[in-house]
Each structure stands twice: as structure tokens, then as C-alpha cells.
């Protein structure tokens, strides 16, 4: 995970409700109190962090030549720590859905952490309808589907650009008890609006001839579950984010790990 470290400095404008991160090298980062992205106003106490610079003291403003961070100061409304698929997607959402400026900071480069090691599965077969993460999982799935559709609408192939494939997913059991549990799971997922079916051992053999579970086994099958190539997807998102660099709304600070969080952020939401 990437990071920012800094000397603690007071909010330069104490009359505004912002969060300030100021670095040893002059990069100040503020979180604005009004955002069309959230539809709410919020107040945040000041936050400070510090960044450990590696290699060269440069900040890469996407699409532009590297800028010497020791010779100039740059301010951002939002600083995202970590340039994996989640961090880059959050940056994309801020850039598209608000007028806030965004900096992405990482200890290395994009996809060098969990994203690079992941398989990019967008599976619902192992989710539990009704638990505290269900709505978030459904929303996440929908957003990825929308991105794939958007890529296709632009005349590009989601398979080539995102590595997007509708592979389907299987949750396999070998015993009668496991098969009964999988049947109940299929019923739950179907009631929650997903296309799901139970495959007997014979049906499973037709789908996956190399998978032998015995006569009493079976599987929960979700044909609409998908997979993407995380590295291709991050590269696509990063390229799109860089279009906002010319407006001064986006920058990348790679090879600069966050070393400490000196003050915690407190956010209070108010209705608009």
C-alpha cells in the first residue's frame, strides 16, 4: 500500500472545513467539504501525513513530464493511497462524478500489491444474500458490468481492453450434506435475483469433464459470473484518469510510500 508522510502544519485557512495533508516536499492535499459525488456536506478535522520519497523527488503528473516536487507546490482535494484496482477506480469515480482534484500515491507502481496477485474474479456464488456485504457486492458487480458495457459502446472489445469474460462460477460439493447445502444456496441466490442452478454430478461432468466428484456430489452454478484481467483494467483506468491531468485535476506519485498518519480524519455528514 502506498503512503504519504509529512511535517504537521496547520490548516492554512481555518475558516474552511477541509482536511489538509502537507508533505515534507511541498505537496498539500485537501479534501473539500462540498462534493457532487456524495450529495452531502461534511466537516473533517485536519489530517496530516508524511511521504518517504524514493528514487527521485519527482511527482508524475499524468500525461506530462515529471515535475520536480521540491521546487513547486501542488494541492489536491483528494489523495488516494494505493494504486491498485480499487484505488484507481476510486480516483476515476471522483474525476468523473465531481470537480475535485485527485492525487494517487503508491509505494511502488500500479498492480504491485494485492491487485497484481489476484485473479480478477467477480463471483457471487460464494456470497450470502442478506448479509452486511451483500448490497455492496451487488453494487460492485453492477458497476463492473457498466464499465464493460461502456467500453463496448465506445467501439472497443471488453475482452481485449479489460480481459472481460463471462466465465460462470462453480461451488462444488462431494457429499450428500454438501450437495443439500448447495441446493439451499442456489435457492437463496435465485430468490435474490441471480441466475443460479444446481448441477448434479452428471450435469457437472458435462460442464467440467475433468472434475470428478462422485455420484453424490454436485455444484452451485452461476452462469453470469465474470472475470477480468486486473492489470489490463488498471492500465485502462489509469490512461483514462490521465486525461484530467491537463486540467490540473490528476497526478500520480509512484515509488513514494506513506510512512505514517499523524492525525485521524473525522467526517460528519449533514444533509444538503
Secondary structure as the mmCIF struct_conf table of DSSP 4:
data_model
#
loop_
_struct_conf.conf_type_id
_struct_conf.id
_struct_conf.beg_label_comp_id
_struct_conf.beg_label_asym_id
_struct_conf.beg_label_seq_id
_struct_conf.end_label_comp_id
_struct_conf.end_label_asym_id
_struct_conf.end_label_seq_id
STRN STRN1 UNK A 5 UNK A 5
BEND BEND1 UNK A 12 UNK A 12
TURN_TY1_P TURN_TY1_P1 UNK A 14 UNK A 15
BEND BEND2 UNK A 16 UNK A 16
STRN STRN2 UNK A 19 UNK A 22
BEND BEND3 UNK A 24 UNK A 26
STRN STRN3 UNK A 27 UNK A 31
BEND BEND4 UNK A 33 UNK A 33
STRN STRN4 UNK A 34 UNK A 35
TURN_TY1_P TURN_TY1_P2 UNK A 36 UNK A 39
STRN STRN5 UNK A 40 UNK A 44
STRN STRN6 UNK A 50 UNK A 50
STRN STRN7 UNK A 51 UNK A 53
BEND BEND5 UNK A 55 UNK A 57
STRN STRN8 UNK A 58 UNK A 59
STRN STRN9 UNK A 60 UNK A 60
TURN_TY1_P TURN_TY1_P3 UNK A 62 UNK A 63
BEND BEND6 UNK A 64 UNK A 64
STRN STRN10 UNK A 67 UNK A 68
TURN_TY1_P TURN_TY1_P4 UNK A 69 UNK A 71
STRN STRN11 UNK A 74 UNK A 76
BEND BEND7 UNK A 77 UNK A 77
STRN STRN12 UNK A 78 UNK A 81
BEND BEND8 UNK A 84 UNK A 84
HELX_RH_AL_P HELX_RH_AL_P1 UNK A 85 UNK A 97
BEND BEND9 UNK A 98 UNK A 99
STRN STRN13 UNK A 102 UNK A 105
BEND BEND10 UNK A 107 UNK A 108
TURN_TY1_P TURN_TY1_P5 UNK A 110 UNK A 111
BEND BEND11 UNK A 112 UNK A 113
HELX_RH_AL_P HELX_RH_AL_P2 UNK A 114 UNK A 117
BEND BEND12 UNK A 118 UNK A 118
STRN STRN14 UNK A 121 UNK A 122
TURN_TY1_P TURN_TY1_P6 UNK A 125 UNK A 126
TURN_TY1_P TURN_TY1_P7 UNK A 129 UNK A 130
BEND BEND13 UNK A 131 UNK A 131
TURN_TY1_P TURN_TY1_P8 UNK A 132 UNK A 133
HELX_RH_AL_P HELX_RH_AL_P3 UNK A 134 UNK A 153
TURN_TY1_P TURN_TY1_P9 UNK A 154 UNK A 155
HELX_RH_AL_P HELX_RH_AL_P4 UNK A 158 UNK A 162
STRN STRN15 UNK A 165 UNK A 165
STRN STRN16 UNK A 169 UNK A 173
BEND BEND14 UNK A 175 UNK A 175
HELX_RH_AL_P HELX_RH_AL_P5 UNK A 176 UNK A 191
TURN_TY1_P TURN_TY1_P10 UNK A 192 UNK A 193
STRN STRN17 UNK A 197 UNK A 200
HELX_RH_AL_P HELX_RH_AL_P6 UNK A 201 UNK A 207
TURN_TY1_P TURN_TY1_P11 UNK A 209 UNK A 210
TURN_TY1_P TURN_TY1_P12 UNK A 215 UNK A 216
STRN STRN18 UNK A 218 UNK A 222
TURN_TY1_P TURN_TY1_P13 UNK A 223 UNK A 224
STRN STRN19 UNK A 226 UNK A 227
HELX_RH_AL_P HELX_RH_AL_P7 UNK A 230 UNK A 241
HELX_RH_3T_P HELX_RH_3T_P1 UNK A 242 UNK A 247
TURN_TY1_P TURN_TY1_P14 UNK A 248 UNK A 248
STRN STRN20 UNK A 250 UNK A 253
BEND BEND15 UNK A 255 UNK A 255
STRN STRN21 UNK A 256 UNK A 258
BEND BEND16 UNK A 263 UNK A 263
STRN STRN22 UNK A 267 UNK A 270
#
